Amino acid sequence: MKETRGNYGSDPRLLISKLCFPRQLKSPKTLTKPKQMATEMTTNTIWYLRKRPVGEVAPDDLELVTEEMAPLAEGHVRVRTIYLSLDPTNRIWMSDMDAYLPPVEIGTPMRGGSIGVIEESRSESVPVGSIVNTGLAIWAAYNDLPGEGVNVLPAIPGLPLTAFMGPLGATGMTAYFGLTEIGQPKAGETLVVSAAAGAVGSMVGQIGKNMGCRVVGIAGSDEKCRWLTETAGFDAAINYKVEDVGEALDRHCPDGIDINFENVGGSIMEEVIARLNDFSRMPLCGLISTYNADPDESTGPKNFANLLMRRTLVRGFIIIDFLDRFADGFAAMASLLMDGKLQYETDIVEGLETAPTALARLFEGRNLGKLVLKVSDEP
Ligand SMILES: NC(=O)c1ccc[n+]([C@@H]2O[C@H](COP(=O)([O-])OP(=O)(O)OC[C@H]3O[C@@H](n4cnc5c(N)ncnc54)[C@H](OP(=O)(O)O)[C@@H]3O)[C@@H](O)[C@H]2O)c1
């Protein structure tokens, strides 16, 4: 199932203020009285991590468990999951590598971000019926969370809820801050982005185009490459599965490469590094080609020395580094969206029970745009 962008209403400033300051929507006047504790028990369905995957996630690495929920605690809200975000980093969290967050412990629910609707509230700050971004929650039909920890999302005419996981969500913010803060694009420069037709990459390239760059994307199919050049406005796209990436980069980047927005790692990264210009920048966003690999066997780029010779700025980043500046990112991305300067796709798979197999789509390149799991219907 796919969704595309639509009409977002007539007043851009109102939209931006809603996006940037969603908590304004929860002024005391607009609150309905919190619903009292439900008397009936709620049954939840939860994915538990049972084993650390070796290579690709295997069917018995996770287990879907049905259990009764405890009564909702004071100050908490019960969120029915509508959309679960599926992200490459889910695979990192399943491993015990030394990462930016602790691993998910074996025998505990799988971690994930979601959008849902409040079905029960014992929090003065969030009324029943609110649509919220849960932040970090779990792979489950329901999440009980502190009311203060969820973020109420505005209803924007014509804007699908899933956009808050794409251009206006964490992946959009990753693209925006990674490119503008670390990539520091200037008009006329050449920007190369890998995993270009994915959630982050597709935004990176279009932000770069809007800043006047020549943009070359690298992706894994002719269909994706066509989408990049014909819909998203990239100057060129390289299908790394059938083309010689080095030769294609030489052809499409005659003046060398000023910015490498790195999403993939491995040999694709090495071909880009080999063509970097002096004082180039390399936002190191992800290394998806290594996530299913044995961490002890992962190697860095063979041509690491070129980063010295070209005096390249390489900076790894995680989007949570920019949390306190999300309002700026929202405003910038919303503005591009409203001006019709951002095209995006959402790849929607249905059913909580399909979560592990749906996640595999990211590693098989079967998604175009943001991969989202639909768990239940929107109200
Ligand atoms: N630093 C941060 O805060 C942050 C935040 C979000 C995401 N990320 C990273 O950004 C990257 C993209 O994430 P996303 O959420 O936007 O996912 P995505 O790009 O929507 O999906 C992943 C894509 O990666 C490509 N891919 C998978 N395995 C590959 C391989 N072995 N070699 C080359 N390409 C491969 C596939 O496309 P093809 O068909 O083109 O192969 C796939 O569609 C990931 O590395 C992720 O970890 C980082």
The ligand as an SDF file (V2000), in Angstrom:
LIG
                    3D

 48 52  0  0  0  0  0  0  0  0999 V2000
   22.1360    8.3050   12.2610 N   0  0  0  0  0  0  0  0  0  0  0  0
   20.8310    8.3160   12.4570 C   0  0  0  0  0  0  0  0  0  0  0  0
   20.3030    8.9360   13.3930 O   0  0  0  0  0  0  0  0  0  0  0  0
   19.9580    7.5350   11.5260 C   0  0  0  0  0  0  0  0  0  0  0  0
   18.5570    7.6910   11.5390 C   0  0  0  0  0  0  0  0  0  0  0  0
   17.7970    6.9750   10.6120 C   0  0  0  0  0  0  0  0  0  0  0  0
   18.4370    6.1140    9.7110 C   0  0  0  0  0  0  0  0  0  0  0  0
   19.7850    5.9930    9.7620 N   0  0  0  0  0  0  0  0  0  0  0  0
   20.5090    5.1440    8.8060 C   0  0  0  0  0  0  0  0  0  0  0  0
   20.2320    5.6140    7.5110 O   0  0  0  0  0  0  0  0  0  0  0  0
   20.2560    4.5260    6.5850 C   0  0  0  0  0  0  0  0  0  0  0  0
   18.9250    4.5150    5.8390 C   0  0  0  0  0  0  0  0  0  0  0  0
   17.8920    4.2970    6.7790 O   0  0  0  0  0  0  0  0  0  0  0  0
   16.3650    4.4410    6.3620 P   0  0  0  0  0  0  0  0  0  0  0  0
   15.5800    4.3780    7.6090 O   0  0  0  0  0  0  0  0  0  0  0  0
   16.1980    5.5920    5.4690 O   0  0  0  0  0  0  0  0  0  0  0  0
   16.1250    3.0930    5.5600 O   0  0  0  0  0  0  0  0  0  0  0  0
   15.7730    2.9640    4.0150 P   0  0  0  0  0  0  0  0  0  0  0  0
   16.8490    3.6670    3.2640 O   0  0  0  0  0  0  0  0  0  0  0  0
   14.3740    3.3690    3.8130 O   0  0  0  0  0  0  0  0  0  0  0  0
   15.8800    1.4060    3.7900 O   0  0  0  0  0  0  0  0  0  0  0  0
   17.1100    0.7890    3.7590 C   0  0  0  0  0  0  0  0  0  0  0  0
   17.6290    0.6950    2.3220 C   0  0  0  0  0  0  0  0  0  0  0  0
   19.0060    0.3580    2.3620 O   0  0  0  0  0  0  0  0  0  0  0  0
   19.3490   -0.2960    1.1690 C   0  0  0  0  0  0  0  0  0  0  0  0
   20.2170   -1.4280    1.4930 N   0  0  0  0  0  0  0  0  0  0  0  0
   19.9330   -2.4570    2.3250 C   0  0  0  0  0  0  0  0  0  0  0  0
   20.9820   -3.3050    2.3860 N   0  0  0  0  0  0  0  0  0  0  0  0
   21.9270   -2.7860    1.5710 C   0  0  0  0  0  0  0  0  0  0  0  0
   23.2420   -3.2150    1.1940 C   0  0  0  0  0  0  0  0  0  0  0  0
   23.7790   -4.3430    1.6930 N   0  0  0  0  0  0  0  0  0  0  0  0
   23.9290   -2.4520    0.3070 N   0  0  0  0  0  0  0  0  0  0  0  0
   23.3920   -1.3260   -0.1880 C   0  0  0  0  0  0  0  0  0  0  0  0
   22.1700   -0.8650    0.1210 N   0  0  0  0  0  0  0  0  0  0  0  0
   21.4410   -1.6000    0.9890 C   0  0  0  0  0  0  0  0  0  0  0  0
   18.0610   -0.7920    0.5160 C   0  0  0  0  0  0  0  0  0  0  0  0
   17.8310   -0.0640   -0.6790 O   0  0  0  0  0  0  0  0  0  0  0  0
   18.4660   -0.4950   -2.1010 P   0  0  0  0  0  0  0  0  0  0  0  0
   17.3570   -1.0650   -2.9090 O   0  0  0  0  0  0  0  0  0  0  0  0
   18.9510    0.7970   -2.6270 O   0  0  0  0  0  0  0  0  0  0  0  0
   19.5400   -1.4990   -1.8140 O   0  0  0  0  0  0  0  0  0  0  0  0
   16.9810   -0.4260    1.5220 C   0  0  0  0  0  0  0  0  0  0  0  0
   15.7860   -0.0250    0.9140 O   0  0  0  0  0  0  0  0  0  0  0  0
   20.5150    3.2820    7.4230 C   0  0  0  0  0  0  0  0  0  0  0  0
   21.8980    2.9980    7.4100 O   0  0  0  0  0  0  0  0  0  0  0  0
   20.0950    3.6970    8.8270 C   0  0  0  0  0  0  0  0  0  0  0  0
   20.7440    2.9490    9.8210 O   0  0  0  0  0  0  0  0  0  0  0  0
   20.5470    6.6800   10.6430 C   0  0  0  0  0  0  0  0  0  0  0  0
  1  2  1  0
  2  3  2  0
  2  4  1  0
  4  5  1  0
  4 48  2  0
  5  6  2  0
  6  7  1  0
  7  8  2  0
  8  9  1  0
  8 48  1  0
  9 10  1  0
  9 46  1  0
 10 11  1  0
 11 12  1  0
 11 44  1  0
 12 13  1  0
 13 14  1  0
 14 15  2  0
 14 16  1  0
 14 17  1  0
 17 18  1  0
 18 19  2  0
 18 20  1  0
 18 21  1  0
 21 22  1  0
 22 23  1  0
 23 24  1  0
 23 42  1  0
 24 25  1  0
 25 26  1  0
 25 36  1  0
 26 27  1  0
 26 35  1  0
 27 28  2  0
 28 29  1  0
 29 30  1  0
 29 35  2  0
 30 31  1  0
 30 32  2  0
 32 33  1  0
 33 34  2  0
 34 35  1  0
 36 37  1  0
 36 42  1  0
 37 38  1  0
 38 39  2  0
 38 40  1  0
 38 41  1  0
 42 43  1  0
 44 45  1  0
 44 46  1  0
 46 47  1  0
M  CHG  2   8   1  16  -1
M  END
$$$$
